[in-house]
Amino acid sequence: MTRPSVAALSQADLAALATIWNDAPAASGRLGERYPLTARALDQWWRSPDTDPGLCLAARDDGGRLLGAVLARAPNRAWSDPSSGHVSLLAVAAEARGRGIGRALWDAALAGLAERGRATVCLGADPDHLLPGVPVDVDDASWRFVLRAGAVPGAVEHDVLVDLRSVELEPPSDDDLRVVDDGPAALAFVERHFPGRWHDEVRAYAAAGVAVLTLQDATGRTLGFAAAFRSDDALLGPSLTWHEALPGPAAGLGPLGVDPDVRGRGLGLQLVRAGLAWHRERGARDVVLNWTTLTPFYGRLGARVWRTYQRAQVAAR
């Protein structure tokens, strides 16, 4: 069999790539039924400072039609691991499977990452990510591909969902606490207590006009923060990548965290409860909290597991 040729992917291909992803078979039905990828989400990924056109690759038929693509990254953030790269997404048209296209794209992406000095490649979990890991409900053929390529499955992560019609959201139990949209206070708090990835991300969210809520005491001291995404924000929050799978107005919450010095006082739950109430007041019906292992914690507020991913990594070539 002739090895499929691989060439550069262009931004103009993103709508076709979204269609390929959405039409791909899943464990049940089509991938787009549970993970509906939009051209908007892909375009936002593309416009990230971490995007390297040399790591965005395509396979086409003789007429130029897109048959598959891979998006990979070798981020150079101050907080990112310089030895690690990422395969952000790999998709092959259902009718083109079994022709070596996926393997050709994969090999080209890993070779490109190795050329950029990356020894380890993570599946998903990149800055401005689309996926925290491999969706566990991709089809068996996709899992076989991942395993045969040498990837080692790791920790399981979840997106959890709160149906705001089914939960009671009492006000904070402490009258001295309040939750406000205070971007500058939130940024100062995150820089102090959560430097690195979260500070970098929250700064970008605030610059794009996303609300960043703070939990404050009576003196105005910030005790916690939570990014609060709405589906009509200029920036599509990572918790809302799959919002088209939800039937009504959706919102996102997180990243979020509280001051380590005040943990153990129930402030985290109060912060989440207040964030959910904030979204309900603005018309949301469902709220997604993404990329978490804290399902028992969020379950205390009625959150259920909505989507699940398994982290995986492989050695670069």
C-alpha positions as a printed NumPy array, in Angstrom:
array([[  0.   ,   0.   ,   0.   ],
       [  1.3  ,   3.448,  -0.917],
       [  1.879,   5.531,   2.184],
       [ -0.558,   8.475,   2.256],
       [  1.041,  11.866,   1.715],
       [  0.857,  14.487,   4.442],
       [  0.855,  18.234,   3.855],
       [  0.069,  21.42 ,   5.729],
       [ -3.398,  22.05 ,   7.123],
       [ -4.779,  25.553,   6.667],
       [ -7.191,  27.584,   8.737],
       [ -9.631,  27.32 ,   5.833],
       [ -9.803,  23.548,   6.477],
       [-11.179,  23.844,  10.004],
       [-14.872,  23.614,   9.123],
       [-14.187,  20.428,   7.133],
       [-12.162,  19.053,  10.044],
       [-15.062,  19.696,  12.405],
       [-17.336,  17.737,  10.061],
       [-14.902,  14.808,   9.936],
       [-14.726,  14.724,  13.736],
       [-18.48 ,  14.958,  14.183],
       [-19.178,  12.206,  11.637],
       [-16.618,   9.797,  13.114],
       [-17.99 ,   6.629,  14.732],
       [-18.064,   6.491,  18.519],
       [-18.714,   3.618,  20.901],
       [-22.381,   4.402,  20.28 ],
       [-23.541,   6.544,  17.383],
       [-21.385,   9.37 ,  16.071],
       [-18.726,  11.282,  17.957],
       [-20.431,  14.587,  17.261],
       [-23.539,  13.487,  19.129],
       [-21.621,  13.617,  22.422],
       [-18.68 ,  15.822,  21.456],
       [-20.044,  18.267,  18.868],
       [-16.969,  20.104,  17.634],
       [-17.571,  23.518,  16.091],
       [-15.539,  25.55 ,  13.641],
       [-15.573,  28.266,  16.309],
       [-13.77 ,  26.029,  18.814],
       [-11.201,  24.985,  16.22 ],
       [-10.65 ,  28.555,  15.063],
       [-10.043,  29.635,  18.657],
       [ -7.538,  26.79 ,  19.088],
       [ -5.82 ,  27.889,  15.885],
       [ -5.47 ,  31.494,  17.068],
       [ -3.675,  30.447,  20.256],
       [ -0.059,  31.65 ,  20.554],
       [  0.972,  28.003,  20.917],
       [ -0.192,  27.008,  17.442],
       [  2.629,  26.018,  15.097],
       [  1.461,  25.638,  11.468],
       [  4.25 ,  23.112,  10.956],
       [  2.489,  20.79 ,  13.414],
       [ -0.975,  21.124,  11.836],
       [ -1.079,  18.492,   9.122],
       [ -3.584,  17.173,   6.598],
       [ -4.198,  14.259,   4.257],
       [ -6.252,  14.881,   1.102],
       [ -7.637,  12.952,  -1.836],
       [ -6.559,  13.652,  -5.412],
       [ -9.171,  16.391,  -5.68 ],
       [ -7.912,  18.194,  -2.599],
       [-10.741,  17.1  ,  -0.289],
       [ -9.707,  16.764,   3.34 ],
       [ -9.575,  13.127,   4.477],
       [ -7.965,  13.602,   7.868],
       [ -5.919,  15.946,   9.99 ],
       [ -3.812,  16.145,  13.122],
       [ -3.322,  19.147,  15.389],
       [ -0.177,  19.03 ,  17.525],
       [  1.633,  21.522,  19.732],
       [  5.026,  22.155,  21.301],
       [  4.115,  24.916,  23.764],
       [  6.695,  27.328,  25.104],
       [  4.827,  28.876,  28.015],
       [  6.818,  29.857,  31.082],
       [  4.993,  27.153,  33.047],
       [  4.879,  24.393,  30.416],
       [  7.251,  21.419,  30.362],
       [  9.811,  22.038,  27.584],
       [ 10.262,  18.288,  27.116],
       [  6.554,  17.627,  26.466],
       [  4.448,  18.104,  23.363],
       [  0.809,  17.42 ,  22.643],
       [ -1.372,  15.814,  20.013],
       [ -4.426,  17.974,  20.47 ],
       [ -6.707,  16.192,  18.008],
       [ -6.524,  13.524,  15.321],
       [ -9.45 ,  12.709,  13.035],
       [ -9.872,  10.692,   9.838],
       [-12.996,  10.606,   7.69 ],
       [-15.028,   7.465,   8.331],
       [-14.897,   6.412,   4.676],
       [-11.102,   6.843,   4.585],
       [-10.275,   4.676,   7.585],
       [ -8.12 ,   1.596,   7.133],
       [ -5.85 ,   3.232,   4.536],
       [ -3.007,   4.258,   6.837],
       [ -4.008,   7.917,   6.918],
       [ -4.246,   8.165,  10.682],
       [ -0.86 ,   6.506,  11.18 ],
       [  0.788,   8.749,   8.577],
       [ -0.581,  11.853,  10.299],
       [  0.4  ,  10.539,  13.735],
       [  3.948,   9.676,  12.668],
       [  4.423,  13.06 ,  11.01 ],
       [  3.167,  14.893,  14.088],
       [  5.413,  12.931,  16.465],
       [  8.402,  13.453,  14.184],
       [  7.711,  17.182,  14.186],
       [  7.477,  17.233,  17.965],
       [ 10.737,  15.291,  18.274],
       [ 12.423,  17.815,  15.968],
       [ 11.295,  20.509,  18.403],
       [ 12.972,  18.729,  21.287],
       [  9.915,  17.043,  22.788],
       [ 10.616,  13.652,  24.337],
       [  7.107,  12.927,  25.599],
       [  3.788,  13.514,  23.851],
       [  0.509,  13.892,  25.715],
       [ -2.828,  13.248,  24.059],
       [ -4.734,  16.469,  24.682],
       [ -4.186,  18.574,  27.827],
       [ -2.36 ,  21.306,  25.884],
       [ -2.65 ,  25.025,  26.651],
       [ -5.97 ,  26.333,  25.276],
       [ -6.917,  22.678,  24.945],
       [ -9.806,  21.078,  23.106],
       [ -9.554,  17.802,  25.037],
       [ -8.125,  16.934,  28.475],
       [ -7.385,  13.433,  27.186],
       [ -8.932,  10.729,  25.012],
       [-12.738,  10.639,  25.277],
       [-13.439,   7.238,  26.788],
       [-16.381,   6.686,  24.467],
       [-14.509,   6.848,  21.185],
       [-14.946,   3.612,  19.26 ],
       [-12.854,   0.483,  19.82 ],
       [-10.892,   1.044,  16.608],
       [ -9.709,   4.416,  17.91 ],
       [ -8.565,   2.883,  21.178],
       [ -6.7  ,   0.143,  19.283],
       [ -4.985,   2.829,  17.223],
       [ -3.908,   4.738,  20.339],
       [ -2.57 ,   1.626,  22.059],
       [ -0.785,   0.259,  18.991],
       [  0.885,   3.643,  18.593],
       [  2.478,   3.06 ,  21.984],
       [  0.395,   5.393,  24.11 ],
       [  0.118,   4.503,  27.793],
       [ -3.294,   5.289,  29.343],
       [ -3.23 ,   7.168,  32.633],
       [ -5.523,   9.073,  34.957],
       [ -9.225,   9.587,  34.303],
       [-10.673,  13.114,  34.225],
       [-14.275,  14.271,  33.999],
       [-16.509,  17.11 ,  32.943],
       [-19.394,  17.33 ,  35.411],
       [-22.8  ,  18.862,  34.789],
       [-25.193,  20.676,  37.099],
       [-28.826,  20.949,  35.977],
       [-29.839,  24.211,  37.635],
       [-33.49 ,  23.168,  37.607],
       [-32.75 ,  20.333,  40.023],
       [-30.629,  21.977,  42.736],
       [-31.287,  24.329,  45.631],
       [-28.842,  27.209,  45.759],
       [-29.014,  28.842,  49.151],
       [-27.092,  32.083,  49.696],
       [-23.731,  31.857,  51.524],
       [-24.225,  30.69 ,  55.096],
       [-21.853,  33.402,  56.34 ],
       [-23.36 ,  36.886,  56.054],
       [-19.859,  38.362,  55.951],
       [-19.114,  36.677,  52.61 ],
       [-19.989,  37.956,  49.169],
       [-19.27 ,  36.921,  45.597],
       [-18.568,  39.674,  43.074],
       [-17.259,  40.011,  39.53 ],
       [-13.906,  41.637,  40.282],
       [-11.351,  40.827,  37.6  ],
       [ -8.384,  42.778,  39.035],
       [ -8.837,  41.258,  42.5  ],
       [ -9.174,  37.802,  40.961],
       [ -6.002,  38.18 ,  38.896],
       [ -3.993,  39.342,  41.9  ],
       [ -5.357,  36.423,  43.927],
       [ -4.608,  33.812,  41.26 ],
       [ -1.11 ,  35.167,  40.682],
       [ -0.426,  34.898,  44.41 ],
       [ -1.947,  31.495,  45.11 ],
       [ -2.123,  29.699,  41.727],
       [  0.842,  30.912,  39.65 ],
       [  1.591,  29.228,  36.355],
       [ -1.076,  27.756,  34.119],
       [ -4.127,  29.019,  35.981],
       [ -2.808,  32.554,  36.244],
       [ -1.907,  32.568,  32.556],
       [ -5.339,  31.263,  31.574],
       [ -7.352,  33.508,  33.896],
       [ -5.472,  36.559,  32.659],
       [ -6.457,  35.658,  29.078],
       [-10.066,  35.04 ,  30.098],
       [-10.35 ,  38.397,  31.85 ],
       [ -8.751,  40.195,  28.894],
       [-11.424,  38.667,  26.636],
       [-14.228,  39.952,  28.877],
       [-15.036,  36.717,  30.711],
       [-16.392,  37.222,  34.231],
       [-13.993,  36.135,  36.971],
       [-15.85 ,  35.932,  40.274],
       [-14.203,  36.433,  43.641],
       [-15.281,  35.28 ,  47.079],
       [-14.577,  38.12 ,  49.516],
       [-14.978,  38.607,  53.244],
       [-16.331,  41.706,  54.99 ],
       [-12.957,  43.449,  54.792],
       [-12.714,  42.933,  51.027],
       [-10.062,  40.231,  51.298],
       [-10.274,  37.775,  48.423],
       [-10.641,  34.186,  49.601],
       [-11.343,  32.428,  46.313],
       [-11.988,  32.83 ,  42.59 ],
       [-13.965,  31.189,  39.803],
       [-14.004,  31.863,  36.066],
       [-17.63 ,  32.047,  34.895],
       [-18.214,  31.412,  31.19 ],
       [-21.331,  32.137,  29.181],
       [-21.97 ,  30.682,  25.741],
       [-22.222,  34.173,  24.237],
       [-18.835,  35.327,  25.552],
       [-16.345,  36.434,  22.927],
       [-14.087,  33.625,  24.159],
       [-15.458,  30.077,  24.179],
       [-14.543,  28.683,  27.587],
       [-13.008,  25.198,  27.804],
       [-16.017,  24.032,  29.808],
       [-18.245,  24.954,  26.851],
       [-16.418,  23.215,  24.01 ],
       [-19.293,  20.695,  23.773],
       [-22.128,  23.035,  24.78 ],
       [-24.088,  22.249,  21.617],
       [-24.772,  18.804,  23.101],
       [-26.955,  20.496,  25.721],
       [-30.566,  21.364,  24.927],
       [-30.781,  24.754,  26.598],
       [-28.733,  27.755,  27.687],
       [-25.404,  26.474,  29.011],
       [-22.635,  28.038,  31.064],
       [-19.275,  27.022,  32.473],
       [-17.555,  27.39 ,  35.823],
       [-13.86 ,  27.024,  36.566],
       [-11.001,  26.974,  37.007],
       [-11.734,  27.852,  40.6  ],
       [ -9.941,  27.703,  43.907],
       [ -9.731,  29.061,  47.435],
       [ -6.895,  30.456,  49.521],
       [ -4.984,  27.48 ,  51.024],
       [ -4.982,  29.262,  54.384],
       [ -8.784,  29.086,  54.672],
       [ -9.418,  25.598,  53.32 ],
       [-11.475,  23.246,  55.434],
       [-14.137,  25.862,  56.23 ],
       [-16.558,  24.943,  53.452],
       [-15.677,  28.019,  51.402],
       [-15.104,  26.008,  48.237],
       [-18.678,  24.745,  48.25 ],
       [-19.957,  28.236,  48.994],
       [-17.966,  29.591,  46.067],
       [-19.306,  26.956,  43.671],
       [-22.86 ,  27.417,  44.942],
       [-22.599,  31.179,  44.444],
       [-21.179,  30.698,  40.951],
       [-24.069,  28.424,  40.009],
       [-26.543,  30.973,  41.358],
       [-24.791,  33.724,  39.378],
       [-25.293,  31.738,  36.188],
       [-28.915,  30.888,  36.972],
       [-29.691,  34.575,  37.491],
       [-28.398,  35.156,  33.953],
       [-30.571,  32.525,  32.329],
       [-28.387,  29.426,  32.282],
       [-30.058,  26.039,  32.584],
       [-26.973,  23.82 ,  32.737],
       [-23.474,  24.506,  34.063],
       [-20.418,  22.45 ,  33.107],
       [-17.333,  22.213,  35.324],
       [-14.608,  20.685,  33.202],
       [-11.445,  18.641,  33.619],
       [-11.773,  17.502,  37.215],
       [-11.298,  14.47 ,  39.422],
       [-13.324,  16.03 ,  42.276],
       [-16.6  ,  14.327,  41.449],
       [-17.572,  13.655,  45.106],
       [-16.977,  17.318,  45.969],
       [-19.09 ,  18.677,  43.123],
       [-21.616,  15.903,  43.643],
       [-22.57 ,  17.55 ,  46.933],
       [-24.129,  20.292,  44.795],
       [-25.886,  17.906,  42.439],
       [-23.188,  17.622,  39.779],
       [-23.086,  14.386,  37.794],
       [-20.415,  13.031,  35.488],
       [-21.177,  14.238,  31.972],
       [-18.068,  13.479,  29.887],
       [-15.02 ,  11.371,  30.731],
       [-11.494,  11.353,  29.318],
       [ -8.422,   9.222,  29.93 ],
       [ -5.031,  10.865,  29.931],
       [ -2.414,   9.12 ,  27.797],
       [  1.143,   9.771,  26.706],
       [  3.739,   8.294,  24.39 ],
       [  7.436,   8.778,  23.711],
       [  8.194,  11.028,  20.75 ],
       [ 10.123,   9.466,  17.894]])
